[in-house]
Amino acid sequence: MIGEFILTLLHAATNTHILHLQSHSYSEHMALGTFYEELPSLVDSLAEAIQGDQELIIKYTYDYYQPAETALEELQSLKQYVEENRHFSEKTNIQNEIDAIATLIDSTIYKLKFLR
């Protein structure tokens, strides 16, 4: 479960990078650029915190999913995924790391919806 969660977030960085390169909108291009640049370091911090807390090396499956049709769909889907799957640890520091990721997702959704 944890490996799938981390991998989904890392794939989201790749998918939003693809959508960034395909965008015809300057504001979407910029919002996605910020997202895919910031997300990997947040995910790295989360993975390291989990590994330190649980004293394990996370195991990963290597399934890749394609980007959604639109950037907004990609981010809304990711938001739902994070909300539904974030409760694998009750540790507040780990939840805080996930909160930072959720904040980045929410702010990017805002930019995609309202800053055209």
C-alpha positions in Angstrom: 0.0 0.0 0.0 2.7 2.5 0.9 4.8 1.7 -2.1 1.7 2.1 -4.4 1.0 5.5 -2.7 4.5 6.8 -3.2 4.7 5.5 -6.8 1.3 7.1 -7.7 2.6 10.4 -6.5 5.9 10.0 -8.5 3.9 9.0 -11.6 1.8 12.2 -11.1 4.9 14.3 -11.4 5.7 12.5 -14.7 2.1 12.8 -16.0 1.8 16.5 -15.1 5.2 17.0 -16.8 3.8 15.4 -20.0 0.6 17.5 -19.7 2.8 20.6 -19.2 4.6 19.9 -22.4 1.4 19.4 -24.3 -0.4 22.5 -22.9 -1.6 25.3 -25.2 -2.3 27.5 -22.3 0.4 29.6 -20.7 -1.2 29.7 -17.3 -1.7 25.9 -17.3 1.8 25.4 -18.6 3.2 27.5 -15.7 0.9 25.9 -13.0 1.9 22.4 -14.1 5.6 23.4 -14.2 5.5 24.4 -10.6 3.6 21.2 -9.7 5.9 18.7 -11.3 9.0 20.6 -10.1 7.9 20.7 -6.4 6.1 17.3 -6.1 9.2 15.0 -6.3 11.0 16.6 -3.3 7.8 16.5 -1.2 7.3 12.8 -2.1 11.0 12.1 -1.3 10.6 13.7 2.2 7.5 11.6 2.8 9.1 8.3 1.7 12.2 9.0 3.8 10.0 9.8 6.9 8.0 6.6 6.4 11.2 4.5 6.0 12.8 6.1 9.1 9.6 5.7 11.2 8.9 2.2 10.2 12.5 1.1 9.8 12.0 -0.4 6.4 12.8 0.1 2.8 9.5 0.6 0.8 8.8 -2.0 -1.8 7.4 -0.7 -5.1 5.3 -2.2 -7.9 6.2 -0.8 -11.3 2.8 -0.2 -12.8 2.5 3.1 -14.8 -0.7 4.8 -15.5 -1.3 7.2 -18.4 -2.2 10.9 -17.8 -5.8 11.9 -17.8 -7.2 13.8 -20.8 -6.8 17.2 -19.1 -4.6 18.6 -16.5 -7.5 19.4 -14.2 -8.8 15.9 -14.4 -5.3 14.6 -13.5 -5.1 16.8 -10.5 -8.7 16.1 -9.3 -8.1 12.4 -9.6 -4.9 12.7 -7.7 -6.6 14.7 -5.0 -9.2 12.0 -4.6 -6.6 9.3 -4.5 -4.6 11.0 -1.8 -7.7 11.7 0.3 -8.8 8.1 0.1 -5.4 6.4 0.7 -3.5 8.7 3.1 -4.4 6.9 6.3 -1.7 4.3 6.4 0.0 6.0 9.3 -1.3 7.9 12.3 2.0 9.6 12.9 1.5 13.4 12.7 4.8 14.1 11.0 3.9 11.7 8.2 0.4 13.2 7.9 2.0 16.6 7.8 4.2 15.5 4.8 1.0 14.3 3.1 -0.7 17.6 4.0 2.1 19.5 2.1 1.4 17.3 -0.9 -2.4 17.9 -0.6 -1.8 21.6 -0.4 0.3 21.6 -3.6 -2.5 19.6 -5.3 -5.2 22.0 -4.1 -3.2 25.2 -5.1 -2.6 23.7 -8.5 -6.3 22.9 -9.0 -7.0 26.5 -8.0 -4.6 27.8 -10.6 -5.9 25.5 -13.3 -9.6 26.4 -12.6 -9.4 30.2 -12.0 -6.1 31.6 -13.4 -6.6 31.2 -17.1 
